[in-house]
Amino acid sequence: MIRVLAPVAILLLMAGCKSQPPAPAVDRSTSSVARPAAPAVGGPGYYTVKKGDTLYRIALEHGQDYRDVVAWNNMTNPDVIKEGQILRVAPPGAAPATAGEAVVAQPVVTTPVVESRPLDAPGKVAATTPPPVAAGTPPPVAAEGLKREPRGGKVPYSDEAYARLNRPGETVAKAPVVAVDPKPEPKPEIQPEARPEPKPEPKPEPRPEPAAAGPDDVAWQWPSSGKVISSFSDSGNKGIDFGGKAGDPVAAAADGKVVYVGTGIRGFGQLLIVKHNATFLSAYAHNRKILVAEGQQVTRGQKVAEMGNTDSEIVKLHFEIRKQGKPTDPVAFLPKR
């Protein structure tokens, strides 16, 4: 019986070994540590080119010099951009602040470190504080040997006074009290009658200084003496329009640097853009002639162009003030007329 069962058991063991699937092979050539994702391009500081955009308009809308945008994006031709292209419109490493956004400086709070040392540490003299004295406790008695004044009255020295001190039962006479005559009351002084002071002559009112734009300290002035024929509108006109005649002078509204001269932005004609600081730009459109060049420094009140009607049906000056690239009402910054 045993001879019959032994071959059967061997066959069953061999069949069980063949039925188990082979162990899976694990590829350990790649690391299982997750790698950080590459930073996404876009968001604050970037702009995606849309159909009809020009680099000059993109720079104007973001308050930048178009040459800086060219440099930040390693471009060779500012006239060639493609729809869907992502451009950097803020300096590398700095996200642009939105209009009206304030940066709040948080104070740095430091916790003082108190170093404890033993009182008997070498080289250190510990300051001792006298123990508190309870209320009603008499002052400490002075050490013996210290001289004190007598509590009685003082008399001039004489042989008689010295003899009295040595006689028993006698006392020293007290010093006489000298009465002090009261001081006479001062007589009231007669005050002279107050005469009315002469009124000062009215001074001429000073002329109002050009308005300043908060922390940027831009002193503005009106770019034209013409009449305002169109006001600012959030949904329409992004500036104000001045009427006038062809050739009327156009003045720089504030000190700054010319960052654009040309006709590359549709609807503005001969356009001049002046950058005053990192926050403010001013734009002068539809000029007949521009008298300054890109990169030139201009001063407030300097004649920079002549009024015209390029890309406009009438002769006018279209004037804009842009804060962080956003159009704002120029009247809010210009001095009162």
C-alpha positions as CSV (number, residue, x, y, z in Angstrom):
1,M,0.0,0.0,0.0
2,I,2.8,2.4,0.9
3,R,4.5,1.6,-2.4
4,V,1.4,2.7,-4.2
5,L,0.8,6.0,-2.3
6,A,4.4,7.2,-2.5
7,P,4.4,7.8,-6.3
8,V,1.0,9.5,-6.1
9,A,2.3,12.0,-3.5
10,I,5.3,12.8,-5.6
11,L,3.1,13.6,-8.6
12,L,0.8,15.8,-6.5
13,L,3.8,17.9,-5.3
14,M,5.1,18.4,-8.8
15,A,1.7,19.5,-10.0
16,G,1.4,22.1,-7.2
17,C,4.8,23.6,-8.1
18,K,3.9,24.0,-11.7
19,S,0.5,25.8,-10.9
20,Q,2.1,28.7,-9.1
21,P,2.8,31.8,-11.4
22,P,6.3,33.1,-11.6
23,A,7.2,36.1,-9.3
24,P,6.8,39.5,-11.0
25,A,10.0,41.2,-12.0
26,V,10.4,44.7,-10.6
27,D,12.3,47.3,-12.6
28,R,14.4,49.2,-10.1
29,S,16.2,51.3,-12.7
30,T,14.0,54.4,-12.0
31,S,13.7,56.1,-8.7
32,S,10.3,56.2,-7.0
33,V,11.0,59.6,-5.4
34,A,8.6,62.2,-6.8
35,R,10.4,65.1,-8.6
36,P,9.1,68.7,-8.1
37,A,7.0,70.0,-10.9
38,A,8.4,72.7,-13.1
39,P,7.2,76.2,-12.3
40,A,4.2,77.1,-14.4
41,V,4.6,80.0,-16.8
42,G,1.8,82.6,-16.5
43,G,-0.1,84.4,-13.8
44,P,1.0,87.7,-12.3
45,G,3.8,89.2,-14.3
46,Y,2.9,87.4,-17.6
47,Y,0.6,88.1,-20.5
48,T,-0.8,85.8,-23.2
49,V,-0.9,87.4,-26.6
50,K,-4.3,87.8,-28.1
51,K,-5.4,88.4,-31.7
52,G,-4.7,92.0,-32.8
53,D,-2.2,92.8,-30.0
54,T,1.0,94.7,-30.6
55,L,4.0,94.7,-28.3
56,Y,3.6,98.5,-27.9
57,R,0.0,98.3,-26.7
58,I,0.9,95.4,-24.4
59,A,3.7,97.5,-22.8
60,L,1.3,100.5,-22.5
61,E,-1.4,98.4,-20.9
62,H,1.1,97.2,-18.2
63,G,2.9,100.5,-17.7
64,Q,6.2,99.3,-19.1
65,D,8.7,100.5,-21.6
66,Y,8.4,98.2,-24.7
67,R,12.2,97.9,-24.9
68,D,12.2,96.4,-21.4
69,V,9.6,93.9,-22.5
70,V,11.8,93.0,-25.5
71,A,14.8,92.5,-23.2
72,W,12.9,90.4,-20.6
73,N,11.7,88.0,-23.3
74,N,14.9,87.8,-25.4
75,M,13.1,89.1,-28.5
76,T,15.0,90.2,-31.6
77,N,12.1,91.9,-33.4
78,P,9.4,93.8,-31.4
79,D,7.1,93.8,-34.4
80,V,6.8,90.0,-34.4
81,I,4.6,88.3,-31.8
82,K,2.3,85.3,-32.1
83,E,-1.2,84.7,-30.8
84,G,-1.0,82.6,-27.7
85,Q,2.6,83.6,-27.0
86,I,3.3,84.2,-23.3
87,L,5.3,87.3,-22.5
88,R,6.8,88.5,-19.3
89,V,5.5,92.0,-18.6
90,A,7.1,92.6,-15.2
91,P,10.8,92.7,-14.2
92,P,12.2,89.2,-13.4
93,G,11.9,88.3,-9.8
94,A,9.2,91.0,-9.0
95,A,5.4,90.5,-9.4
96,P,3.6,93.7,-10.5
97,A,1.4,95.4,-7.9
98,T,-2.1,96.1,-9.0
99,A,-3.6,99.6,-9.0
100,G,-4.6,100.7,-5.6
101,E,-2.8,97.9,-3.9
102,A,-0.9,98.9,-0.8
103,V,2.1,97.1,0.5
104,V,1.9,96.9,4.3
105,A,5.2,96.5,6.1
106,Q,4.9,94.1,9.0
107,P,7.1,95.0,12.0
108,V,9.7,92.5,13.1
109,V,9.2,91.5,16.7
110,T,12.2,90.1,18.5
111,T,12.0,88.5,21.8
112,P,14.8,89.6,24.2
113,V,17.0,86.9,25.5
114,V,17.6,87.0,29.2
115,E,20.9,85.4,30.2
116,S,21.0,84.0,33.7
117,R,24.3,83.8,35.5
118,P,25.2,82.7,39.1
119,L,25.8,85.5,41.6
120,D,29.3,84.2,42.3
121,A,30.4,84.0,38.7
122,P,34.0,85.3,38.3
123,G,34.4,88.7,36.8
124,K,30.8,89.7,37.5
125,V,29.6,91.9,40.3
126,A,26.0,91.1,41.2
127,A,23.8,94.1,41.9
128,T,22.1,93.8,45.3
129,T,18.7,95.2,46.0
130,P,17.9,96.2,49.5
131,P,15.1,94.2,51.1
132,P,11.7,95.9,51.2
133,V,10.9,97.8,54.3
134,A,7.4,97.1,55.8
135,A,5.1,100.1,56.5
136,G,5.5,101.5,60.0
137,T,9.0,100.2,60.5
138,P,11.3,102.9,62.1
139,P,14.4,103.9,60.2
140,P,17.6,102.0,61.1
141,V,19.6,103.4,63.9
142,A,22.9,104.9,62.9
143,A,26.1,103.2,64.1
144,E,27.6,104.3,67.3
145,G,30.4,106.8,67.1
146,L,28.6,109.1,64.6
147,K,28.1,112.6,65.7
148,R,24.6,114.0,65.8
149,E,23.2,117.5,66.5
150,P,21.6,118.1,69.8
151,R,17.9,118.1,69.8
152,G,17.7,121.2,72.1
153,G,18.2,124.8,71.1
154,K,21.6,126.2,70.5
155,V,23.1,129.1,72.5
156,P,26.3,131.0,71.9
157,Y,29.4,129.7,73.6
158,S,30.5,131.5,76.7
159,D,32.1,130.7,80.1
160,E,28.8,131.2,81.9
161,A,27.0,128.9,79.6
162,Y,29.7,126.3,80.0
163,A,29.4,126.7,83.8
164,R,25.7,126.2,83.8
165,L,26.0,123.0,81.9
166,N,28.3,121.6,84.6
167,R,25.9,122.7,87.5
168,P,23.4,120.1,88.5
169,G,19.7,121.0,88.3
170,E,20.2,124.0,86.0
171,T,19.0,124.2,82.5
172,V,20.3,126.2,79.6
173,A,18.1,129.0,78.5
174,K,16.6,128.6,75.1
175,A,17.6,131.0,72.4
176,P,15.2,133.8,72.1
177,V,12.7,133.7,69.3
178,V,13.1,136.6,67.0
179,A,9.8,137.9,65.5
180,V,9.9,138.6,61.9
181,D,8.0,141.6,60.7
182,P,5.5,140.8,58.0
183,K,6.4,142.1,54.6
184,P,4.4,145.0,53.4
185,E,1.8,144.1,50.7
186,P,3.0,145.2,47.3
187,K,1.0,148.0,45.8
188,P,-0.9,147.1,42.6
189,E,0.8,148.3,39.5
190,I,-1.1,150.5,37.3
191,Q,-1.3,148.9,33.9
192,P,-1.4,151.2,30.9
193,E,-4.4,151.1,28.7
194,A,-4.1,148.5,26.0
195,R,-4.0,150.1,22.6
196,P,-5.5,148.1,19.7
197,E,-2.7,146.7,17.5
198,P,-2.8,147.8,13.9
199,K,-4.2,145.1,11.6
200,P,-1.7,143.7,9.2
201,E,-2.3,144.3,5.6
202,P,-3.7,141.2,3.8
203,K,-1.1,139.3,1.9
204,P,-1.8,138.1,-1.7
205,E,-2.9,134.5,-1.8
206,P,-0.1,132.3,-3.2
207,R,-0.7,130.6,-6.5
208,P,-1.6,126.9,-6.1
209,E,1.3,124.6,-6.7
210,P,1.0,121.7,-9.2
211,A,-0.8,118.7,-7.6
212,A,1.4,115.8,-6.3
213,A,0.4,112.1,-6.7
214,G,1.0,110.8,-3.2
215,P,4.1,108.8,-2.5
216,D,5.4,109.0,-6.1
217,D,5.6,112.8,-5.9
218,V,4.7,113.6,-9.5
219,A,4.0,117.3,-10.0
220,W,1.5,117.5,-12.8
221,Q,0.3,120.4,-15.1
222,W,-2.2,120.7,-17.9
223,P,-0.7,119.5,-21.2
224,S,-2.8,122.0,-23.3
225,S,-4.5,125.3,-22.8
226,G,-7.4,124.2,-25.0
227,K,-10.9,123.5,-23.8
228,V,-11.8,120.0,-22.6
229,I,-14.2,118.6,-25.2
230,S,-14.4,115.0,-23.9
231,S,-14.2,113.7,-20.3
232,F,-12.9,110.4,-18.9
233,S,-15.1,107.4,-18.8
234,D,-14.4,103.9,-17.5
235,S,-16.4,102.3,-20.2
236,G,-15.5,104.7,-23.0
237,N,-12.9,107.4,-23.2
238,K,-9.7,106.3,-21.3
239,G,-8.5,109.9,-20.9
240,I,-9.6,113.5,-21.7
241,D,-9.6,115.3,-25.1
242,F,-8.6,118.9,-25.7
243,G,-9.9,120.9,-28.6
244,G,-7.7,123.4,-30.6
245,K,-6.1,124.2,-33.9
246,A,-3.5,122.3,-35.8
247,G,0.0,123.2,-34.5
248,D,-1.1,124.3,-31.0
249,P,1.6,123.4,-28.5
250,V,1.4,120.2,-26.5
251,A,3.4,120.3,-23.2
252,A,4.8,117.5,-21.1
253,A,2.5,117.1,-18.0
254,A,5.4,116.2,-15.7
255,D,9.1,115.4,-15.7
256,G,10.0,112.1,-17.2
257,K,11.6,110.0,-20.0
258,V,10.2,109.5,-23.5
259,V,9.7,105.7,-23.9
260,Y,7.7,105.6,-27.1
261,V,7.3,107.7,-30.3
262,G,5.4,106.3,-33.3
263,T,2.2,105.0,-34.8
264,G,2.4,101.4,-33.7
265,I,-0.8,101.5,-31.6
266,R,-4.0,101.6,-33.6
267,G,-6.4,104.5,-32.9
268,F,-3.8,106.9,-31.4
269,G,-2.2,108.3,-34.6
270,Q,1.2,110.0,-33.9
271,L,1.6,108.9,-30.2
272,L,4.1,110.0,-27.6
273,I,4.4,108.2,-24.2
274,V,6.4,109.6,-21.2
275,K,7.3,107.4,-18.2
276,H,7.5,109.5,-15.0
277,N,8.4,106.8,-12.5
278,A,7.7,103.1,-11.8
279,T,4.0,103.9,-11.3
280,F,2.9,106.6,-13.8
281,L,2.9,107.0,-17.6
282,S,1.3,109.8,-19.6
283,A,0.2,109.5,-23.3
284,Y,-0.3,112.2,-25.9
285,A,-2.1,111.1,-29.1
286,H,-3.2,112.4,-32.6
287,N,-0.2,114.8,-32.8
288,R,0.7,116.5,-36.1
289,K,4.4,116.5,-35.2
290,I,6.4,115.1,-32.3
291,L,9.4,117.2,-31.2
292,V,11.3,114.7,-29.0
293,A,12.8,111.3,-29.4
294,E,12.8,108.0,-27.5
295,G,15.1,108.0,-24.5
296,Q,15.1,111.7,-24.2
297,Q,14.5,113.4,-20.8
298,V,11.7,116.0,-20.7
299,T,10.7,118.5,-18.1
300,R,7.2,119.6,-17.0
301,G,5.9,122.3,-19.3
302,Q,8.3,121.5,-22.1
303,K,6.8,121.6,-25.6
304,V,7.0,118.1,-26.9
305,A,4.5,118.0,-29.8
306,E,2.1,119.9,-32.0
307,M,-1.6,119.2,-31.9
308,G,-3.0,117.5,-35.0
309,N,-5.7,115.0,-36.3
310,T,-3.7,111.9,-37.2
311,D,-6.0,108.9,-36.9
312,S,-8.8,111.3,-35.9
313,E,-11.7,113.1,-37.6
314,I,-11.0,116.4,-35.8
315,V,-8.0,118.3,-34.5
316,K,-7.6,117.3,-30.8
317,L,-5.2,116.1,-28.2
318,H,-6.1,112.9,-26.5
319,F,-4.3,112.8,-23.1
320,E,-4.1,109.9,-20.7
321,I,-2.5,109.2,-17.2
322,R,-1.9,105.5,-16.5
323,K,-1.2,104.2,-13.0
324,Q,0.4,100.7,-13.1
325,G,-0.8,100.5,-16.7
326,K,-4.5,101.2,-15.7
327,P,-6.2,104.3,-17.2
328,T,-7.2,106.9,-14.5
329,D,-9.0,110.2,-14.7
330,P,-6.4,112.8,-15.4
331,V,-8.5,115.5,-13.7
332,A,-7.9,113.8,-10.3
333,F,-4.2,114.5,-10.6
334,L,-4.1,117.8,-12.5
335,P,-4.2,121.1,-10.5
336,K,-7.4,123.1,-10.5
337,R,-7.8,125.5,-13.4
